[in-house]
Amino acid sequence: MAEAKKENFFVRTGKRISRWFREMKSELKKVVWPSKSQMVNNTLVVLACVLVVGVFIWVFDAVAGLVVNGLITLITG
């Protein structure tokens, strides 16, 4: 009974990389790309969210700064 010879590291790695690329190619065929109107809509939603969060952080930072300055003034007299 002859034993099957084990493949070396480079052959195994090459086969794994090849399989990875084949699987990636088959998965990319399943991708449904958004239309131009969907892309514009999604971009506007992201920009609006970024703007709202940015304003919220700016206001919070200003209020926190006033509170800290008020406390420092209160403590130092």
Backbone bond lengths (Angstrom), bond angles and torsions (degrees), N, CA, C in turn:
res aa  C-N    CA-C-N  psi(-1)  N-CA   C-N-CA  omega(-1)  CA-C   N-CA-C  phi
1 M - - - 1.452 - - 1.528 108.94 -
2 A 1.310 116.80 115.31 1.456 121.53 -176.98 1.521 109.69 -89.05
3 E 1.323 113.99 137.90 1.472 119.19 177.78 1.521 109.38 -85.23
4 A 1.315 115.62 143.68 1.466 119.89 176.22 1.518 108.37 -73.48
5 K 1.331 115.79 133.86 1.461 119.99 -178.96 1.522 109.42 -74.04
6 K 1.315 115.79 131.69 1.464 121.21 -179.83 1.529 109.39 -74.55
7 E 1.330 114.92 134.76 1.460 119.39 179.76 1.522 110.02 -71.27
8 N 1.321 116.24 150.38 1.460 118.89 -179.38 1.527 111.24 -77.60
9 F 1.299 115.35 173.18 1.471 122.49 -174.52 1.520 112.22 -57.76
10 F 1.315 117.17 -43.30 1.459 121.18 -175.33 1.527 111.94 -68.44
11 V 1.320 117.33 -37.23 1.462 120.87 178.13 1.525 109.66 -67.57
12 R 1.340 116.63 -45.15 1.470 120.26 179.20 1.521 110.74 -62.48
13 T 1.333 116.94 -43.57 1.463 120.65 180.00 1.522 110.71 -64.80
14 G 1.305 117.67 -41.84 1.459 121.51 178.26 1.523 111.66 -61.47
15 K 1.334 116.99 -41.16 1.461 120.37 178.14 1.522 111.24 -66.05
16 R 1.337 116.64 -39.62 1.471 119.67 178.56 1.519 111.50 -64.75
17 I 1.334 116.74 -43.34 1.467 120.56 179.38 1.525 109.88 -64.08
18 S 1.320 117.41 -42.38 1.456 121.48 178.79 1.527 110.81 -61.94
19 R 1.331 117.27 -44.46 1.471 120.90 178.54 1.527 110.41 -63.25
20 W 1.343 117.18 -39.50 1.462 121.04 179.73 1.536 110.72 -60.84
21 F 1.329 116.90 -44.78 1.464 120.25 179.72 1.529 111.19 -66.14
22 R 1.338 118.10 -39.92 1.464 120.36 177.59 1.521 110.89 -62.02
23 E 1.345 117.36 -44.04 1.457 121.32 179.58 1.524 111.32 -66.72
24 M 1.337 116.82 -38.46 1.462 120.32 178.21 1.528 110.16 -63.72
25 K 1.312 117.44 -42.45 1.461 121.35 179.24 1.524 110.60 -62.43
26 S 1.325 117.75 -42.86 1.466 119.76 -179.90 1.523 111.27 -68.42
27 E 1.328 118.46 -33.76 1.466 120.87 177.44 1.529 111.20 -70.47
28 L 1.331 117.37 -37.83 1.464 120.35 179.52 1.523 111.98 -66.28
29 K 1.330 117.54 -24.64 1.463 120.04 176.54 1.527 110.97 -70.11
30 K 1.333 117.33 -21.95 1.465 121.89 -178.56 1.526 112.59 -86.42
31 V 1.322 117.69 -10.48 1.460 121.23 -175.49 1.520 110.50 -69.25
32 V 1.335 115.97 135.13 1.465 121.53 174.60 1.522 106.66 -106.64
33 W 1.318 116.35 109.52 1.454 120.75 -177.06 1.523 109.80 -79.09
34 P 1.343 117.58 144.01 1.470 119.94 -179.14 1.535 111.14 -71.85
35 S 1.329 113.88 153.91 1.462 118.67 176.91 1.532 109.13 -77.24
36 K 1.319 115.55 173.15 1.466 120.10 -178.87 1.531 110.58 -63.29
37 S 1.335 117.34 -41.31 1.470 119.59 -179.22 1.525 111.34 -67.28
38 Q 1.324 117.46 -37.78 1.465 120.17 176.27 1.526 110.40 -64.48
39 M 1.325 116.06 -40.83 1.462 120.41 -179.49 1.525 110.86 -64.15
40 V 1.327 116.62 -43.36 1.468 120.14 178.82 1.519 109.98 -64.42
41 N 1.329 117.15 -44.17 1.461 121.57 179.48 1.526 110.96 -61.04
42 N 1.322 117.07 -47.15 1.469 120.52 179.78 1.525 111.44 -63.25
43 T 1.326 116.73 -38.76 1.460 120.48 178.64 1.524 111.17 -63.96
44 L 1.329 116.40 -42.76 1.468 119.72 178.63 1.529 111.87 -65.29
45 V 1.319 117.38 -37.90 1.465 120.74 177.08 1.525 110.28 -63.66
46 V 1.319 117.04 -44.20 1.469 120.31 179.43 1.521 110.68 -63.36
47 L 1.325 117.58 -44.63 1.466 120.48 179.66 1.524 111.56 -62.99
48 A 1.332 117.49 -40.22 1.463 120.69 177.92 1.530 110.75 -64.07
49 C 1.323 117.16 -43.16 1.472 120.57 178.42 1.522 111.14 -63.17
50 V 1.314 116.78 -42.60 1.463 120.37 178.61 1.525 110.07 -62.36
51 L 1.323 117.27 -42.17 1.457 121.43 179.04 1.528 111.12 -63.13
52 V 1.331 117.30 -45.97 1.467 120.79 -179.91 1.522 111.14 -62.86
53 V 1.311 117.36 -46.03 1.465 120.49 179.77 1.525 110.42 -65.50
54 G 1.331 117.39 -39.54 1.465 120.72 178.15 1.516 111.93 -62.16
55 V 1.332 117.34 -43.30 1.471 120.67 177.88 1.527 110.22 -64.80
56 F 1.327 116.47 -42.67 1.461 120.57 178.63 1.528 111.07 -58.78
57 I 1.323 117.39 -46.78 1.467 121.03 179.45 1.528 110.44 -65.31
58 W 1.325 118.06 -39.60 1.461 121.71 179.29 1.528 110.52 -62.12
59 V 1.333 116.90 -45.81 1.469 120.83 179.43 1.527 110.07 -64.73
60 F 1.326 117.20 -44.94 1.463 120.53 179.32 1.524 110.88 -60.54
61 D 1.333 117.17 -41.24 1.457 121.10 179.36 1.527 110.87 -64.88
62 A 1.334 117.25 -40.80 1.465 120.43 179.60 1.526 110.63 -65.29
63 V 1.335 116.89 -44.19 1.470 120.49 179.44 1.528 110.35 -65.26
64 A 1.316 117.24 -42.95 1.465 120.60 179.49 1.523 110.20 -63.83
65 G 1.326 117.31 -38.86 1.463 120.17 177.59 1.512 111.62 -63.98
66 L 1.327 118.27 -42.31 1.468 121.55 177.11 1.525 111.06 -62.69
67 V 1.334 117.01 -41.43 1.467 120.57 179.13 1.516 110.58 -63.79
68 V 1.310 117.51 -45.69 1.469 121.26 -179.81 1.521 110.25 -64.19
69 N 1.323 118.01 -44.99 1.477 120.76 178.71 1.537 110.79 -63.43
70 G 1.330 116.11 -38.52 1.468 119.99 176.95 1.515 112.08 -63.31
71 L 1.333 116.39 -42.13 1.462 120.23 178.69 1.527 111.04 -66.38
72 I 1.324 116.16 -41.44 1.465 118.95 179.09 1.508 110.30 -63.96
73 T 1.341 117.68 -43.75 1.462 121.42 177.34 1.522 111.09 -62.15
74 L 1.318 117.10 -40.00 1.465 121.71 -179.58 1.529 110.68 -66.12
75 I 1.294 117.08 -39.84 1.472 120.90 -177.23 1.529 110.74 -75.31
76 T 1.326 117.85 -44.06 1.456 120.48 -176.71 1.525 112.61 -79.47
77 G 1.284 116.84 -18.83 1.476 120.49 174.66 1.438 112.35 89.10
